[in-house]
Amino acid sequence: MPIKGITNQYRPVRLGKIHLGIMQKHPKTQKEYPVEVDYFVIPDELKKFYGEKPKALNIRLPSAFFDKNFDGYLEKIFPQYLKRYKGGKDYGVLVCKGDGETAIAIDPESKTGLTEKPCPCPYLEDGTCKRIGIFRFRIEEMPSLNIYQITTSSFNSILNINSFCRDLLEHCLTIGADPSFYHLVLRRAEQKVQRLEKGEAKSSRHYILTLDIDQRYHKSLFDVSVPKAIKEESVPAAKLPPPDESRDERFFPPEQDTPPENIENEIPAQPVPDSEIAELTKKVNDLLDEIIEKDIALTQAAIDKIDEALDTQDKEKLEASIVFLRRKIEKAVVK
């Protein structure tokens, strides 16, 4: 018999990040700052397929089988928010996340540690807050259904991907197909971008993201029209993991090296029995329920670490989360 809440859950793994820029050192100050490049900065495991500096990637999108609404599907493959981070290199913590109308921000003075506020705010105007899209997809050459992700703050890149995904999903709904059926090519394309700076018109060249059908496989529009291959009742629901919302240093220059609360040092996972992992996971979830019931505030960094422990099912990280949560509860009781 299936276990409700466990057996029907499916969550693929994030394989890695692909970047759109590199970090360079200032010749005088020796401080690192992000620089845009015209190629994809890929992990080592992809270099055997693409070389060092590819300008195009062969990708597949996750399925829209259970997300036929465009907004729901876009949240699954390309979530986009206004985000503000705080902290220095390698310690950037997400402190505010909004949708243009309402934002949720860290507030140490509130009971929950979070507060709701209007969005946008002056942080967007001064550049501290940025629009951030996290595009998630599969690489065709990798023998895996797990995902890679790209972070972009480019208005043109976000608009390009949104528009293509909308067209593709509408096409799929019309013919009874699924976006995951199609061979796609993700490219860096040079584009001249104009902007107003202190009342003056200026232009610069950037390398934006574009997405299209791979014409090596789909020779005509007729080839793009494929029959519906599966029945709706035959496949269990699938959920992508939450996007990694840690700060991408290619978009945010370092501010100060002030680490957040140290929860746990990462240690390589060791094989452990499934029953032991299940017991540790239950303890973490029970303690989280107690935290919520007693209205104890947690920092975003702590929440991220605990989510990571639950996602990876790593024994040491689960044990560290249990110790951390127990201490939080004990401190709250003492107060």
HUZI-V145972 format. One record per pair of residues at least 24 apart in sequence whose C-alpha atoms are under 10 Angstrom apart, sorted by the first residue. I is the first residue (numbers start at 1). J is the second residue. If there is no record, write none. Layout:
{{I & J} {I & J}}
This chain:
{{7 & 236} {8 & 236} {8 & 237} {8 & 238} {9 & 236} {9 & 237} {9 & 238} {9 & 239} {10 & 236} {10 & 237} {10 & 238} {10 & 239} {10 & 240} {10 & 241} {11 & 146} {11 & 237} {11 & 238} {11 & 239} {11 & 240} {11 & 241} {11 & 242} {11 & 311} {12 & 144} {12 & 145} {12 & 146} {12 & 147} {12 & 238} {12 & 239} {12 & 240} {12 & 241} {12 & 311} {13 & 144} {13 & 145} {13 & 146} {13 & 147} {13 & 148} {13 & 240} {13 & 241} {13 & 242} {13 & 311} {13 & 312} {14 & 136} {14 & 137} {14 & 138} {14 & 145} {14 & 146} {14 & 147} {14 & 148} {14 & 149} {14 & 240} {14 & 241} {14 & 242} {14 & 243} {14 & 244} {15 & 43} {15 & 45} {15 & 138} {15 & 139} {15 & 142} {15 & 144} {15 & 145} {15 & 146} {15 & 147} {15 & 148} {15 & 149} {16 & 42} {16 & 43} {16 & 45} {16 & 146} {16 & 147} {16 & 148} {16 & 149} {16 & 150} {16 & 244} {17 & 41} {17 & 42} {17 & 43} {17 & 136} {17 & 147} {17 & 148} {17 & 149} {17 & 150} {17 & 151} {17 & 244} {17 & 248} {18 & 42} {18 & 43} {18 & 46} {18 & 135} {18 & 148} {18 & 149} {18 & 150} {18 & 151} {19 & 43} {19 & 149} {19 & 150} {19 & 151} {19 & 152} {19 & 248} {19 & 249} {19 & 250} {19 & 251} {20 & 150} {20 & 151} {20 & 152} {20 & 188} {20 & 207} {20 & 208} {20 & 209} {20 & 250} {20 & 251} {21 & 249} {21 & 250} {21 & 251} {22 & 249} {22 & 250} {22 & 251} {23 & 249} {23 & 250} {23 & 251} {23 & 253} {24 & 250} {31 & 253} {31 & 254} {32 & 89} {32 & 249} {32 & 250} {32 & 253} {32 & 254} {33 & 249} {33 & 250} {33 & 251} {33 & 252} {33 & 253} {33 & 254} {34 & 248} {34 & 249} {34 & 250} {34 & 251} {34 & 252} {34 & 253} {34 & 254} {35 & 250} {35 & 251} {35 & 253} {36 & 206} {36 & 207} {36 & 250} {36 & 251} {37 & 188} {37 & 206} {37 & 207} {38 & 187} {38 & 188} {38 & 189} {38 & 190} {38 & 206} {38 & 207} {38 & 208} {39 & 187} {39 & 188} {39 & 189} {39 & 207} {40 & 150} {40 & 186} {40 & 187} {40 & 188} {41 & 150} {42 & 148} {42 & 150} {43 & 148} {45 & 142} {46 & 139} {46 & 141} {46 & 142} {48 & 141} {49 & 141} {49 & 142} {50 & 141} {54 & 187} {54 & 188} {55 & 186} {55 & 187} {55 & 188} {55 & 189} {55 & 207} {55 & 209} {56 & 185} {56 & 186} {56 & 187} {56 & 188} {56 & 189} {56 & 209} {56 & 210} {56 & 211} {57 & 138} {57 & 139} {57 & 140} {57 & 141} {57 & 184} {57 & 185} {57 & 186} {57 & 187} {57 & 188} {57 & 211} {58 & 137} {58 & 138} {58 & 139} {58 & 140} {58 & 141} {58 & 183} {58 & 184} {58 & 185} {58 & 186} {58 & 187} {58 & 213} {58 & 214} {59 & 136} {59 & 137} {59 & 138} {59 & 139} {59 & 140} {59 & 141} {59 & 142} {59 & 148} {59 & 180} {59 & 182} {59 & 183} {59 & 184} {59 & 185} {59 & 186} {59 & 211} {59 & 213} {59 & 214} {60 & 136} {60 & 137} {60 & 138} {60 & 139} {60 & 140} {60 & 145} {60 & 147} {60 & 179} {60 & 180} {60 & 181} {60 & 182} {60 & 183} {60 & 184} {60 & 185} {60 & 186} {61 & 135} {61 & 136} {61 & 137} {61 & 138} {61 & 139} {61 & 140} {61 & 147} {61 & 165} {61 & 178} {61 & 179} {61 & 180} {61 & 181} {61 & 182} {61 & 183} {61 & 184} {62 & 136} {62 & 137} {62 & 138} {62 & 145} {62 & 146} {62 & 147} {62 & 178} {62 & 179} {62 & 180} {62 & 181} {62 & 238} {62 & 239} {62 & 240} {63 & 177} {63 & 178} {63 & 179} {63 & 180} {63 & 181} {63 & 238} {63 & 239} {64 & 169} {64 & 172} {64 & 173} {64 & 177} {64 & 178} {64 & 179} {64 & 180} {64 & 238} {65 & 177} {65 & 178} {65 & 179} {65 & 180} {65 & 230} {65 & 231} {65 & 232} {65 & 235} {65 & 236} {65 & 237} {65 & 238} {66 & 232} {66 & 235} {66 & 236} {66 & 237} {66 & 238} {66 & 239} {67 & 169} {68 & 169} {68 & 170} {68 & 172} {68 & 173} {68 & 178} {69 & 166} {69 & 169} {69 & 170} {69 & 173} {70 & 162} {70 & 165} {70 & 166} {70 & 167} {70 & 169} {70 & 170} {71 & 166} {73 & 165} {73 & 166} {73 & 169} {74 & 135} {74 & 136} {74 & 161} {74 & 162} {74 & 165} {74 & 166} {74 & 169} {75 & 133} {75 & 134} {75 & 135} {76 & 134} {76 & 135} {76 & 136} {76 & 239} {76 & 240} {76 & 241} {76 & 242} {76 & 243} {77 & 133} {77 & 134} {77 & 135} {77 & 136} {77 & 137} {77 & 147} {77 & 149} {77 & 165} {77 & 240} {77 & 243} {78 & 132} {78 & 133} {78 & 134} {78 & 135} {78 & 136} {78 & 137} {78 & 149} {78 & 150} {78 & 151} {78 & 158} {78 & 161} {78 & 162} {78 & 165} {78 & 243} {79 & 132} {79 & 133} {79 & 134} {79 & 135} {79 & 136} {79 & 242} {79 & 243} {80 & 131} {80 & 132} {80 & 133} {80 & 134} {80 & 135} {80 & 151} {80 & 152} {80 & 153} {80 & 158} {81 & 130} {81 & 131} {81 & 132} {81 & 133} {81 & 134} {81 & 153} {82 & 119} {82 & 120} {82 & 124} {82 & 129} {82 & 130} {82 & 131} {82 & 132} {82 & 133} {82 & 153} {83 & 123} {83 & 124} {83 & 128} {83 & 129} {83 & 130} {83 & 131} {83 & 132} {83 & 133} {83 & 245} {83 & 247} {84 & 123} {84 & 124} {84 & 127} {84 & 128} {84 & 129} {84 & 130} {84 & 131} {84 & 132} {84 & 247} {84 & 252} {85 & 128} {85 & 129} {85 & 130} {85 & 245} {85 & 246} {85 & 247} {85 & 248} {85 & 252} {86 & 128} {86 & 247} {86 & 252} {86 & 254} {86 & 255} {86 & 256} {86 & 258} {86 & 260} {87 & 247} {87 & 254} {87 & 255} {87 & 256} {87 & 257} {87 & 258} {87 & 259} {87 & 260} {88 & 247} {88 & 249} {88 & 252} {88 & 253} {88 & 254} {88 & 255} {88 & 256} {88 & 257} {88 & 258} {88 & 259} {88 & 260} {89 & 247} {89 & 248} {89 & 249} {89 & 252} {89 & 253} {89 & 254} {89 & 255} {89 & 256} {89 & 257} {89 & 258} {89 & 259} {90 & 246} {90 & 247} {90 & 248} {90 & 249} {90 & 254} {90 & 256} {90 & 257} {90 & 258} {90 & 259} {91 & 246} {91 & 247} {91 & 249} {91 & 254} {91 & 255} {91 & 256} {91 & 257} {91 & 258} {91 & 259} {91 & 260} {91 & 261} {91 & 301} {92 & 246} {92 & 247} {92 & 248} {92 & 249} {92 & 252} {92 & 254} {92 & 255} {92 & 256} {92 & 257} {92 & 258} {92 & 259} {92 & 260} {92 & 301} {93 & 245} {93 & 246} {93 & 247} {93 & 259} {93 & 260} {93 & 299} {93 & 300} {93 & 301} {93 & 304} {94 & 245} {94 & 246} {94 & 247} {94 & 299} {94 & 300} {94 & 301} {94 & 304} {95 & 299} {95 & 300} {95 & 301} {96 & 129} {96 & 300} {97 & 129} {97 & 130} {97 & 131} {97 & 132} {98 & 129} {98 & 131} {99 & 131} {100 & 131} {105 & 300} {106 & 297} {106 & 298} {106 & 299} {106 & 300} {107 & 297} {107 & 299} {108 & 297} {108 & 298} {108 & 299} {109 & 297} {110 & 295} {110 & 296} {110 & 297} {111 & 294} {111 & 295} {111 & 296} {111 & 297} {111 & 298} {112 & 291} {112 & 292} {112 & 294} {112 & 295} {112 & 296} {112 & 297} {112 & 298} {112 & 299} {113 & 295} {113 & 296} {113 & 297} {113 & 298} {113 & 299} {113 & 300} {114 & 297} {114 & 298} {114 & 299} {114 & 300} {127 & 252} {128 & 252} {129 & 252} {130 & 154} {130 & 251} {130 & 252} {131 & 155} {131 & 158} {132 & 158} {132 & 245} {132 & 248} {132 & 251} {133 & 157} {133 & 158} {133 & 161} {133 & 245} {134 & 158} {134 & 243} {134 & 244} {134 & 245} {135 & 161} {135 & 243} {136 & 240} {136 & 243} {137 & 180} {138 & 180} {139 & 184} {139 & 185} {140 & 183} {140 & 184} {140 & 185} {146 & 240} {146 & 241} {147 & 240} {147 & 241} {148 & 243} {149 & 243} {149 & 244} {150 & 243} {150 & 248} {151 & 243} {151 & 244} {151 & 245} {151 & 247} {151 & 248} {151 & 250} {151 & 251} {152 & 208} {152 & 209} {152 & 248} {152 & 250} {152 & 251} {153 & 251} {154 & 206} {154 & 207} {154 & 208} {154 & 209} {155 & 208} {156 & 191} {156 & 193} {156 & 206} {156 & 207} {156 & 208} {156 & 209} {156 & 210} {157 & 188} {157 & 189} {157 & 207} {157 & 208} {157 & 209} {157 & 210} {157 & 211} {158 & 208} {158 & 209} {158 & 210} {159 & 209} {159 & 210} {160 & 208} {160 & 209} {160 & 210} {160 & 211} {160 & 212} {161 & 186} {161 & 209} {161 & 210} {161 & 211} {161 & 212} {162 & 211} {163 & 211} {164 & 210} {164 & 211} {164 & 212} {164 & 213} {165 & 211} {165 & 212} {168 & 212} {168 & 213} {168 & 224} {171 & 224} {171 & 225} {172 & 224} {172 & 225} {172 & 226} {172 & 227} {172 & 228} {173 & 228} {174 & 225} {175 & 224} {175 & 225} {175 & 226} {175 & 227} {175 & 228} {176 & 225} {176 & 226} {176 & 227} {176 & 228} {176 & 229} {176 & 230} {177 & 224} {177 & 225} {177 & 226} {177 & 227} {177 & 228} {177 & 229} {177 & 230} {178 & 226} {178 & 227} {178 & 228} {178 & 229} {178 & 230} {181 & 224} {181 & 226} {181 & 228} {181 & 229} {182 & 212} {182 & 213} {182 & 214} {182 & 217} {182 & 218} {182 & 224} {182 & 225} {182 & 226} {183 & 212} {183 & 213} {183 & 214} {183 & 215} {183 & 216} {183 & 217} {183 & 218} {183 & 224} {184 & 211} {184 & 212} {184 & 213} {184 & 214} {184 & 215} {184 & 216} {184 & 217} {184 & 218} {185 & 210} {185 & 211} {185 & 212} {185 & 213} {185 & 214} {185 & 215} {186 & 210} {186 & 211} {186 & 212} {186 & 213} {186 & 214} {187 & 211} {187 & 212} {241 & 311} {242 & 307} {242 & 308} {242 & 311} {244 & 304} {244 & 308} {245 & 304} {246 & 301} {246 & 304} {259 & 301} {260 & 299} {260 & 300} {260 & 301} {260 & 302} {261 & 299} {261 & 300} {261 & 301} {261 & 302} {262 & 301} {262 & 302} {262 & 305} {263 & 301} {263 & 302} {263 & 305} {263 & 306} {263 & 317} {263 & 320} {263 & 321} {263 & 323} {263 & 324} {264 & 302} {264 & 305} {264 & 306} {264 & 316} {264 & 317} {264 & 318} {264 & 319} {264 & 320} {264 & 321} {264 & 323} {264 & 324} {265 & 316} {265 & 317} {265 & 320} {266 & 305} {266 & 314} {266 & 316} {266 & 317} {267 & 314} {267 & 315} {267 & 316} {267 & 317} {268 & 314} {268 & 315} {268 & 316} {268 & 317} {269 & 312} {269 & 313} {269 & 314} {269 & 315} {269 & 316} {269 & 317} {270 & 314} {270 & 315} {270 & 316} {271 & 314} {271 & 315} {272 & 313} {272 & 314} {272 & 315} {273 & 315} {274 & 313} {276 & 315} {277 & 310} {277 & 313} {277 & 314} {277 & 315} {277 & 318} {277 & 319} {278 & 313} {278 & 315} {279 & 318} {280 & 310} {280 & 313} {280 & 314} {280 & 315} {280 & 316} {280 & 317} {280 & 318} {280 & 319} {280 & 321} {280 & 322} {281 & 309} {281 & 310} {281 & 311} {281 & 313} {281 & 314} {281 & 315} {281 & 318} {281 & 319} {281 & 321} {281 & 322} {282 & 310} {282 & 318} {283 & 318} {283 & 319} {283 & 321} {283 & 322} {283 & 325} {284 & 309} {284 & 310} {284 & 318} {284 & 319} {284 & 320} {284 & 321} {284 & 322} {284 & 323} {284 & 324} {284 & 325} {284 & 326} {285 & 310} {285 & 322} {286 & 322} {287 & 321} {287 & 322} {287 & 323} {287 & 324} {287 & 325} {287 & 326} {287 & 328} {287 & 329} {288 & 321} {288 & 322} {288 & 325} {288 & 326} {288 & 329} {290 & 325} {290 & 326} {290 & 329} {291 & 325} {291 & 326} {291 & 328} {291 & 329} {291 & 332} {294 & 329} {294 & 332} {294 & 333} {295 & 329} {295 & 332} {296 & 325} {296 & 328} {296 & 329} {296 & 331} {296 & 332} {297 & 328} {297 & 332} {298 & 325} {298 & 328}}
